[in-house]
Amino acid sequence: MGASLSLALKKKGADAKVTGVVGSRKSKEKGISLGSADRILTSEEFGENPNWNDFDLIVFGVPVNTIVELIPSLPEDWPGLMTDMGSTKRDIISAVESSHSSSHRYVSSHPMCGSEESGLEFANADLYEGRLCILTRPKGATEKAFSDLESFWRFLGMETVEIPALEHDRILSYVSHSPHIIASIMTDWVWESECVQKFTDRSPLPLTGGGFRDMTRIAGSNPKMWAPIFSSNRDEILSSLLDFRGHLDRIISELGPEKPLDLDHWKSFMEKSRNHRDGILKKKNDPKKL
């Protein structure tokens, strides 16, 4: 996400010098070879001499638990704009409100984009174009900070919407966090079928069609990023998965041998699901279907 942000700023012609802070010497060398930023430092190098006045904007592109640990180290009187790209908000907002006074320039961000691939080599200058960024403001954040950050993301081609921390985490448990868990369960469930394993071994190509590929793509996401997300949004994820289990139990009940198979019921079920998916993805109705 961070390297993609740097490349996106360059592509948009931003009059800015981008400094990337990475976790290791190896990542620094890779970033330099790829041209990921104008300057690249290891976190250790930055920590030895953090000259805050060199920066106008700080964007944390690290796991949520690391963001929470770093927020108290931010200078309270620094005039620059501060944000993050964390996938949960309650812990981050709590850390900001605990560490900063009644007036500050930290507003949290969540660009709704990304890839299951991780690493500087997978950076994409178009990652943010035409996507949504959710903004969450802590208590004490100035209106100027909010409008400046909104302008920043829109400069990169994003649309923005403001959602409070509690609602953000609840929504994301449904549209992102639990789906990642379900995708991982699905891969385990399929692979643990002896029949699937047996004939996969014999087949020259995967036995799966596009449906399995599409539904399990996110099962390959970075564990270092997702473990803290599951931890920081545990209650909401549990609640959404219990809700999912209720839906699954009803489907299982409909398939039970004690019930006659109602073809009209399944036709209606699939039509309703398609309409709901169109609504979630904000697809416009096709006039030909009305």
C-alpha positions as CSV (number, residue, x, y, z in Angstrom):
1,M,0.0,0.0,0.0
2,G,2.8,2.4,0.9
3,A,4.8,1.9,-2.2
4,S,1.7,2.1,-4.3
5,L,0.9,5.4,-2.7
6,S,4.4,6.7,-3.5
7,L,4.1,5.6,-7.2
8,A,0.6,7.1,-7.4
9,L,1.8,10.5,-6.2
10,K,4.6,10.4,-8.8
11,K,2.1,9.5,-11.6
12,K,-0.2,12.3,-10.6
13,G,2.7,14.8,-10.8
14,A,2.6,15.7,-7.1
15,D,5.1,18.4,-6.2
16,A,6.4,16.3,-3.2
17,K,9.4,14.4,-2.1
18,V,8.3,11.0,-0.7
19,T,10.3,9.3,2.0
20,G,9.6,5.6,2.6
21,V,10.3,3.9,6.0
22,V,10.8,0.2,5.8
23,G,11.4,-2.6,8.3
24,S,14.7,-4.0,7.2
25,R,17.9,-3.3,5.3
26,K,16.9,-5.9,2.7
27,S,13.6,-4.0,2.1
28,K,15.5,-0.8,1.8
29,E,17.8,-2.2,-0.9
30,K,14.8,-3.6,-2.8
31,G,13.0,-0.3,-2.6
32,I,16.0,1.6,-3.9
33,S,16.4,-0.8,-6.8
34,L,12.7,-0.5,-7.7
35,G,12.5,3.3,-7.2
36,S,9.7,2.9,-4.7
37,A,10.3,6.4,-3.2
38,D,12.6,9.4,-3.4
39,R,14.3,8.4,-0.2
40,I,14.1,5.2,1.7
41,L,15.1,4.7,5.4
42,T,14.9,1.7,7.7
43,S,12.7,2.2,10.8
44,E,15.9,2.1,12.8
45,E,17.5,4.9,10.7
46,F,14.4,7.0,11.0
47,G,14.2,6.5,14.8
48,E,17.8,7.6,15.3
49,N,17.0,11.1,13.9
50,P,13.3,11.7,13.3
51,N,13.4,15.2,11.8
52,W,9.7,15.8,11.8
53,N,10.0,19.3,10.2
54,D,11.1,17.6,6.9
55,F,7.6,16.3,6.4
56,D,4.2,17.8,5.7
57,L,2.3,14.5,5.8
58,I,2.8,11.2,7.6
59,V,0.9,8.1,6.4
60,F,1.2,4.8,8.4
61,G,1.0,1.8,6.1
62,V,1.8,-0.8,8.7
63,P,-0.4,-3.4,10.6
64,V,-2.9,-2.0,13.0
65,N,-1.1,-3.0,16.2
66,T,2.0,-1.3,15.0
67,I,0.1,1.9,14.2
68,V,-1.3,1.9,17.7
69,E,2.2,1.5,19.1
70,L,3.6,4.3,17.0
71,I,0.9,7.0,17.6
72,P,2.1,8.0,21.0
73,S,5.6,8.8,19.5
74,L,4.2,11.5,17.2
75,P,5.1,15.0,18.4
76,E,1.9,16.7,19.7
77,D,3.0,20.2,18.5
78,W,4.0,19.1,15.0
79,P,1.9,21.1,12.4
80,G,1.9,18.4,9.7
81,L,-1.0,16.2,8.7
82,M,-1.1,12.6,10.0
83,T,-3.1,9.6,8.9
84,D,-2.9,5.8,8.5
85,M,-4.3,3.1,6.2
86,G,-5.5,0.8,8.9
87,S,-8.3,-1.7,8.3
88,T,-9.8,-1.3,11.8
89,K,-10.4,2.0,13.6
90,R,-11.5,1.7,17.2
91,D,-8.0,1.0,18.6
92,I,-6.4,3.6,16.4
93,I,-8.9,6.3,17.3
94,S,-8.6,5.5,21.0
95,A,-4.8,5.8,20.7
96,V,-5.0,9.2,19.0
97,E,-7.5,10.6,21.5
98,S,-5.3,9.4,24.4
99,S,-2.1,10.8,23.0
100,H,-3.2,14.1,21.5
101,S,-4.7,17.3,22.9
102,S,-8.1,18.7,22.1
103,S,-6.8,20.1,18.8
104,H,-4.7,18.1,16.4
105,R,-4.2,17.1,12.7
106,Y,-4.6,13.3,12.8
107,V,-7.5,11.9,10.8
108,S,-7.6,8.1,10.1
109,S,-8.0,6.7,6.6
110,H,-9.0,3.4,5.1
111,P,-8.5,3.2,1.3
112,M,-10.7,0.4,0.1
113,C,-8.3,-1.2,-2.3
114,G,-5.3,-3.6,-2.2
115,S,-4.2,-7.0,-3.3
116,E,-3.6,-10.4,-1.8
117,E,0.1,-9.9,-2.9
118,S,2.5,-8.3,-0.5
119,G,5.9,-6.8,-1.2
120,L,7.4,-3.7,-2.8
121,E,7.6,-5.4,-6.2
122,F,3.8,-5.6,-6.3
123,A,3.3,-1.8,-6.0
124,N,0.7,-0.4,-8.4
125,A,0.5,3.3,-9.3
126,D,-3.2,2.9,-10.3
127,L,-4.2,1.1,-7.1
128,Y,-6.1,4.1,-5.6
129,E,-7.7,5.4,-8.9
130,G,-11.5,5.3,-8.8
131,R,-11.7,3.6,-5.4
132,L,-13.3,4.6,-2.1
133,C,-11.4,6.0,1.0
134,I,-13.2,5.9,4.3
135,L,-12.2,8.7,6.7
136,T,-12.7,8.5,10.5
137,R,-12.0,11.6,12.6
138,P,-11.0,11.3,16.3
139,K,-12.1,13.9,18.8
140,G,-10.1,17.0,18.5
141,A,-9.2,16.7,14.8
142,T,-9.4,20.1,13.1
143,E,-11.8,20.7,10.2
144,K,-8.8,21.9,8.2
145,A,-7.0,18.5,8.8
146,F,-10.1,16.7,7.6
147,S,-10.6,18.8,4.5
148,D,-6.8,18.6,3.7
149,L,-6.8,14.8,3.9
150,E,-10.0,14.6,1.9
151,S,-8.3,16.7,-0.8
152,F,-5.2,14.4,-0.7
153,W,-7.1,11.2,-1.4
154,R,-9.2,12.9,-4.1
155,F,-6.0,14.1,-5.8
156,L,-5.1,10.5,-6.1
157,G,-8.5,9.8,-7.8
158,M,-10.4,8.4,-4.9
159,E,-13.9,9.2,-3.6
160,T,-14.3,9.7,0.1
161,V,-16.9,9.0,2.8
162,E,-16.8,9.7,6.6
163,I,-17.8,6.8,8.9
164,P,-17.3,6.7,12.7
165,A,-14.9,4.1,14.2
166,L,-17.6,1.8,15.6
167,E,-19.6,1.6,12.5
168,H,-16.5,1.3,10.3
169,D,-15.4,-1.8,12.2
170,R,-18.8,-3.3,12.1
171,I,-19.2,-2.8,8.4
172,L,-15.7,-4.1,7.6
173,S,-16.4,-7.2,9.6
174,Y,-19.1,-8.0,7.1
175,V,-17.5,-6.8,3.8
176,S,-13.8,-7.7,4.4
177,H,-12.7,-9.3,7.7
178,S,-15.1,-12.2,7.9
179,P,-15.0,-12.9,4.1
180,H,-11.2,-13.3,4.5
181,I,-11.8,-15.9,7.2
182,I,-14.5,-17.6,5.2
183,A,-12.3,-17.8,2.1
184,S,-9.6,-19.4,4.2
185,I,-12.1,-21.9,5.7
186,M,-13.2,-22.7,2.1
187,T,-9.7,-23.5,0.9
188,D,-9.1,-25.8,3.9
189,W,-12.6,-27.4,3.6
190,V,-12.0,-28.2,-0.1
191,W,-8.4,-29.4,0.3
192,E,-9.2,-31.7,3.2
193,S,-11.6,-33.6,0.9
194,E,-9.8,-36.8,0.1
195,C,-11.7,-37.1,-3.2
196,V,-10.6,-33.6,-4.3
197,Q,-6.9,-34.3,-3.3
198,K,-6.9,-37.6,-5.1
199,F,-8.1,-36.3,-8.5
200,T,-6.3,-33.0,-8.2
201,D,-3.1,-35.1,-8.1
202,R,-4.1,-36.9,-11.2
203,S,-5.3,-33.9,-13.2
204,P,-2.9,-31.9,-15.5
205,L,-4.8,-28.7,-14.6
206,P,-6.8,-27.5,-11.5
207,L,-10.2,-29.1,-11.1
208,T,-11.7,-25.8,-10.0
209,G,-13.6,-23.3,-12.2
210,G,-13.7,-19.5,-11.8
211,G,-16.1,-19.7,-8.8
212,F,-13.7,-21.3,-6.5
213,R,-10.8,-19.1,-7.7
214,D,-12.8,-15.9,-7.2
215,M,-14.1,-16.9,-3.8
216,T,-10.8,-17.9,-2.4
217,R,-8.4,-15.3,-3.9
218,I,-8.1,-13.4,-0.7
219,A,-7.2,-16.5,1.3
220,G,-3.6,-15.9,0.2
221,S,-3.4,-12.5,1.9
222,N,-0.5,-11.4,4.1
223,P,-0.8,-13.2,7.5
224,K,1.3,-10.5,9.2
225,M,-1.3,-7.9,8.3
226,W,-4.4,-10.0,8.9
227,A,-3.7,-11.4,12.3
228,P,-3.7,-8.0,14.0
229,I,-6.9,-7.1,12.1
230,F,-8.7,-10.2,13.5
231,S,-7.4,-9.3,17.0
232,S,-8.4,-5.7,16.9
233,N,-11.9,-6.4,15.5
234,R,-12.5,-9.6,17.3
235,D,-16.0,-8.9,18.7
236,E,-17.5,-7.6,15.5
237,I,-16.0,-10.4,13.5
238,L,-17.4,-13.0,15.9
239,S,-20.8,-11.3,15.6
240,S,-20.8,-11.2,11.8
241,L,-19.7,-14.9,11.6
242,L,-22.5,-16.0,14.0
243,D,-24.9,-14.1,11.7
244,F,-23.4,-15.9,8.7
245,R,-23.8,-19.2,10.5
246,G,-27.4,-18.5,11.0
247,H,-27.8,-18.0,7.2
248,L,-25.9,-21.2,6.5
249,D,-28.0,-23.2,9.0
250,R,-31.2,-22.1,7.2
251,I,-29.8,-23.2,3.9
252,I,-28.7,-26.6,5.3
253,S,-32.3,-27.0,6.7
254,E,-33.8,-26.3,3.3
255,L,-31.6,-29.1,1.8
256,G,-32.5,-31.7,4.5
257,P,-34.0,-34.9,3.2
258,E,-37.1,-34.5,5.3
259,K,-38.1,-31.5,3.1
260,P,-39.3,-31.6,-0.5
261,L,-37.0,-29.7,-2.8
262,D,-38.8,-26.5,-3.9
263,L,-37.3,-25.4,-7.2
264,D,-39.1,-22.0,-7.0
265,H,-37.6,-21.4,-3.6
266,W,-34.1,-21.9,-5.0
267,K,-34.8,-19.7,-8.0
268,S,-36.0,-17.0,-5.7
269,F,-33.0,-17.4,-3.4
270,M,-30.6,-16.9,-6.3
271,E,-32.5,-13.9,-7.7
272,K,-32.6,-12.2,-4.3
273,S,-28.8,-12.8,-3.8
274,R,-28.0,-11.4,-7.2
275,N,-30.1,-8.3,-6.4
276,H,-28.5,-7.9,-3.0
277,R,-25.0,-8.2,-4.6
278,D,-25.9,-5.5,-7.1
279,G,-27.1,-3.3,-4.2
280,I,-23.9,-3.8,-2.2
281,L,-21.7,-3.1,-5.3
282,K,-23.9,-0.1,-6.2
283,K,-24.6,-1.5,-9.6
284,K,-27.3,0.5,-11.5
285,N,-30.4,-1.4,-12.6
286,D,-30.5,-2.5,-16.2
287,P,-33.6,-0.8,-17.7
288,K,-34.1,-3.9,-19.9
289,K,-34.6,-6.0,-16.7
290,L,-37.2,-3.7,-15.2
